[in-house]
Amino acid sequence: MKYLFFDIECAGVFKNVAKICAFGYCLTDEQFNILEKKDILINPQGGFHLTDRKGEQGIVLPYKYEDFKKYPTFKEQANDIYALLQDSDTLVIGHAVQNDVKYLNLESKRFSLPSFSFRFVDTQFLYMNVIADFSRQYGLGIIAERLGVEFTPHRAVDDAYATMKVACALCRAESLTLIQLLEKYAITAGEIKDYEIVQTTSRAFQAYKAERERAKEERERARAQFHIFADKEKRKRAKDGKLKDKTVCFSHALELQTSLAEKLLKATFAQAGRITYRAEECDLYVCFETEDCQRKKSVADKATPVFTPEQYAKYLDI
């Protein structure tokens, strides 16, 4: 079996358009010996509109943009790309590869070409399984730095080469072949077929998603319980007290600490205070000291007094 590590750069990515300008690849054998390494440069037939994933900061590709007009279009290069990706004796691998597969899908539709059809593995996802952390996505640069891999970011062929070196390093760290490493972490390859894309997954990732869903449901139950308690207790609100004409907002994290939140809420109503769930409307905000959430940022912009639960309890003499 051969391994095809690939990376794609685009002149611009929009909602339903991805104008590919570079398809870089590194073809190896199962021992990661390089058989072929190449940058296929493509005329994107449009200008360069480069931003990061948030659509904000500009990305600079290490190419001369004016040169791209001299290269063949994606349609003209397509046969070579199809042949590389769809070879039956080749496993396709990329980093954050779901994006690149999506770009291929969009370009094949743009030029009325057949759907790509191949299975793929993601080194970003593989790394997340190896370190057992699905809470964030790791860029190629971060992983490469950790594993001592040097490369030129955003040059497609160099990104493909770095992806290969990352896979090689992960395999050597556990003295396993790439196929054995995928089997160890029960990773299922992704697939594109008939213009439909199925993401790569694993047993550990499915367990992580199930736990996140369970925790989410638990948070929703706790928040609902707090709101029901608040609706009942506000009927007992005193007419006069330290918080008369004052509105208080608790952070989401505090609302989830049911017993503490209910105790502070009862004290709030006992001092004639009101409760709101919109931070921008409150006169006092209560949250844990280490929180960094949107509600806290909202009150910071208005210079609203912020209390920790301990400070608020002391303020109310409880």
C-alpha positions in Angstrom: 0.0 0.0 0.0 1.1 3.6 -0.7 0.2 6.7 1.4 -0.8 9.9 -0.3 -0.4 12.9 2.0 -2.0 16.0 0.4 -2.8 19.6 1.1 -4.8 22.3 -0.7 -4.5 26.0 -0.8 -7.3 28.2 -2.2 -7.3 31.7 -3.7 -10.6 32.2 -1.9 -13.2 30.3 0.0 -16.8 31.4 0.1 -20.0 29.6 1.2 -20.4 27.4 -1.9 -17.1 28.2 -3.8 -13.5 27.2 -3.1 -11.1 28.3 -5.8 -8.2 25.9 -5.5 -4.8 27.3 -6.5 -2.5 24.6 -5.2 -2.7 20.8 -4.7 0.5 19.6 -3.0 1.2 16.0 -2.3 3.8 13.6 -0.9 3.5 10.0 -2.0 5.2 7.4 0.2 5.4 3.7 0.8 4.3 2.2 4.1 7.7 3.0 5.7 7.2 6.7 4.7 9.9 6.6 2.1 9.1 9.4 -0.4 8.2 8.1 -3.9 7.0 11.4 -5.3 6.6 14.9 -4.0 5.0 17.7 -6.0 3.1 21.0 -6.0 0.4 21.1 -8.7 -0.3 24.8 -9.2 -3.7 25.8 -10.6 -5.2 28.9 -12.1 -8.1 29.7 -9.7 -9.8 31.9 -12.4 -10.3 34.7 -9.9 -8.6 37.0 -7.5 -7.1 36.1 -4.2 -9.3 36.8 -1.1 -7.4 35.3 1.7 -8.6 35.2 5.3 -8.4 32.9 8.3 -11.2 30.6 9.3 -13.0 33.5 11.1 -12.9 35.5 7.9 -10.7 38.1 9.5 -6.9 38.0 9.5 -5.3 37.8 6.0 -3.2 34.7 5.1 -0.1 35.2 2.9 0.6 32.3 0.6 4.4 31.8 -0.2 3.7 32.1 -4.0 3.7 34.9 -6.5 0.0 35.4 -7.1 0.5 36.9 -10.6 2.1 33.6 -11.7 -1.1 31.6 -11.3 -2.6 33.0 -14.5 0.0 31.0 -16.4 -1.1 27.6 -14.9 -3.9 25.2 -16.1 -7.3 25.4 -14.5 -8.6 22.9 -12.0 -10.6 21.2 -14.8 -7.5 20.8 -16.9 -5.5 19.4 -13.9 -8.4 17.3 -12.7 -7.4 13.9 -14.3 -4.0 13.9 -12.5 -5.7 14.8 -9.2 -8.4 12.1 -9.6 -5.7 9.5 -10.4 -3.7 10.3 -7.3 -6.6 10.3 -4.9 -8.6 7.4 -6.3 -5.8 4.9 -6.8 -7.1 1.6 -5.2 -3.7 0.9 -3.7 -3.4 4.2 -1.9 -4.5 5.5 1.5 -5.3 9.3 1.4 -4.2 11.3 4.4 -4.4 15.0 5.2 -4.4 17.4 8.2 -7.8 18.8 9.0 -8.5 17.0 5.8 -12.3 17.5 6.0 -11.8 21.1 4.7 -9.7 20.0 1.8 -12.1 17.2 0.8 -14.9 19.9 0.9 -12.9 22.1 -1.4 -12.4 19.2 -3.9 -16.2 18.6 -3.7 -17.0 22.2 -4.4 -14.5 22.4 -7.3 -15.8 19.2 -8.9 -19.3 20.7 -8.8 -18.1 24.0 -10.1 -16.7 22.5 -13.2 -19.4 19.8 -13.6 -17.0 17.0 -13.0 -17.7 13.6 -11.5 -17.7 13.3 -7.7 -14.4 12.2 -6.1 -14.6 8.8 -4.5 -12.0 7.8 -1.9 -11.5 7.2 1.8 -9.3 9.5 3.9 -7.5 9.7 7.2 -6.9 12.9 9.2 -3.6 13.4 11.1 -5.2 16.1 13.2 -7.9 13.7 14.4 -5.3 10.9 14.8 -3.2 13.2 17.1 -6.3 14.1 19.1 -6.9 10.4 19.7 -3.3 9.7 20.6 -3.2 12.5 23.3 -6.9 11.8 24.3 -8.0 15.4 23.9 -11.0 16.3 21.7 -11.7 19.6 23.4 -9.8 21.6 20.8 -8.4 21.3 17.3 -4.6 21.3 16.8 -3.1 23.1 13.8 -0.4 21.5 11.8 2.1 24.1 12.9 1.5 23.4 16.6 1.8 19.6 16.2 4.8 19.9 13.9 6.6 22.1 16.5 5.8 19.6 19.3 7.2 16.8 17.2 10.2 18.7 15.8 9.0 19.0 12.2 10.1 22.0 10.2 8.2 23.3 7.1 6.9 26.4 5.3 3.3 27.0 6.3 0.7 27.4 3.5 3.0 26.0 0.7 0.8 23.1 -0.2 3.6 20.6 -0.9 5.4 21.5 2.3 2.2 21.2 4.3 1.7 17.7 2.7 5.3 16.8 3.6 4.8 18.1 7.2 1.6 16.0 7.5 3.7 13.0 6.4 6.3 13.7 9.0 3.7 14.1 11.7 2.2 10.7 10.8 5.6 9.1 10.8 6.5 10.6 14.2 3.2 9.3 15.7 3.8 5.8 14.3 7.5 5.7 15.5 6.5 6.9 19.0 4.4 3.8 19.4 6.5 1.4 17.2 3.4 0.8 15.0 2.6 1.1 11.3 0.0 3.7 10.4 -2.6 1.0 9.8 -1.8 -0.5 13.3 -2.1 2.9 14.8 -5.5 3.5 13.3 -6.6 0.1 14.6 -5.2 0.7 18.1 -7.4 3.8 18.4 -10.3 2.3 16.6 -10.3 5.1 14.0 -12.7 4.8 11.1 -11.6 6.5 7.9 -13.8 9.2 6.4 -15.1 9.0 2.9 -16.3 11.1 -0.1 -18.7 9.5 -2.6 -21.5 10.8 -4.8 -20.6 14.3 -3.5 -21.4 13.3 0.1 -18.8 13.5 2.8 -18.7 11.2 5.8 -16.3 12.4 8.6 -13.7 10.2 10.2 -14.5 9.1 13.7 -13.3 6.8 16.5 -14.6 4.9 19.5 -13.0 7.4 21.9 -14.4 10.4 20.0 -17.9 8.9 20.1 -17.6 8.4 23.8 -16.4 12.0 24.2 -19.4 13.3 22.2 -21.8 11.2 24.3 -20.3 12.5 27.5 -20.6 16.1 26.2 -24.2 15.5 25.4 -24.9 14.0 28.8 -23.2 17.0 30.5 -25.2 19.4 28.3 -28.5 17.8 29.3 -27.4 17.9 33.0 -26.7 21.6 32.7 -30.0 22.3 31.1 -31.8 20.4 33.8 -30.0 22.4 36.5 -30.6 25.7 34.8 -34.3 24.9 34.4 -34.5 23.9 38.1 -33.0 27.3 39.0 -35.4 29.2 36.8 -38.4 27.4 38.3 -37.1 28.1 41.8 -36.7 31.8 40.9 -40.3 32.0 39.6 -41.6 30.6 42.8 -39.4 32.6 45.2 -39.9 36.0 43.5 -43.5 36.0 44.8 -42.0 36.3 48.3 -39.8 39.3 47.4 -39.6 41.9 50.2 -40.9 45.4 49.4 -38.0 47.1 51.0 -34.3 46.3 51.6 -30.7 46.8 50.6 -31.4 45.8 47.0 -34.6 47.8 46.5 -34.8 49.0 42.8 -31.7 46.9 42.0 -31.6 44.0 39.5 -29.1 41.1 39.9 -27.8 38.7 37.4 -26.0 35.4 38.2 -23.5 33.8 35.8 -24.5 30.6 34.0 -21.9 28.7 36.0 -23.4 30.0 39.3 -26.9 29.1 38.2 -25.7 25.5 37.8 -24.5 25.3 41.4 -28.1 24.8 42.5 -27.9 24.9 46.3 -25.6 27.9 46.4 -27.5 29.8 43.7 -30.8 29.2 45.5 -29.4 30.4 48.8 -28.1 33.6 47.2 -31.3 34.1 45.3 -33.5 33.8 48.4 -31.3 36.4 50.1 -31.6 38.7 47.0 -35.4 38.6 47.2 -35.3 39.1 51.0 -33.5 42.4 50.3 -36.1 43.5 47.7 -33.8 42.7 44.8 -35.0 41.5 41.3 -33.5 38.8 39.1 -32.7 39.0 35.4 -31.1 36.6 33.0 -29.8 39.4 30.7 -26.5 40.7 32.0 -26.8 44.0 30.1 -29.9 44.8 32.2 -28.4 44.2 35.7 -27.2 46.5 38.4 -25.1 43.8 40.1 -23.5 40.8 38.6 -22.4 37.7 40.6 -20.0 35.1 39.2 -17.0 32.9 40.2 -13.7 34.7 40.2 -12.1 32.6 37.4 -14.9 32.9 35.0 -14.4 34.5 31.5 -17.8 34.4 29.8 -19.9 36.6 27.6 -22.1 37.7 30.4 -19.1 38.9 32.4 -17.8 40.8 29.3 -21.1 42.5 28.9 -21.2 43.9 32.4 -17.5 44.9 32.2 -18.3 47.1 29.2 -20.9 48.9 31.4 -18.7 49.0 34.5 -21.4 47.1 36.4 -20.2 46.0 39.9 -19.1 42.4 39.9 -19.2 40.2 43.0 -17.9 36.7 43.7 -20.5 34.5 45.5 -18.5 35.0 48.8 -18.4 38.8 48.3 -22.1 38.9 47.5 -23.0 36.9 50.5 -21.0 39.2 52.7 -22.6 42.2 51.0 -26.0 40.8 52.0 -24.8 39.8 55.5 -25.5 36.1 55.1 
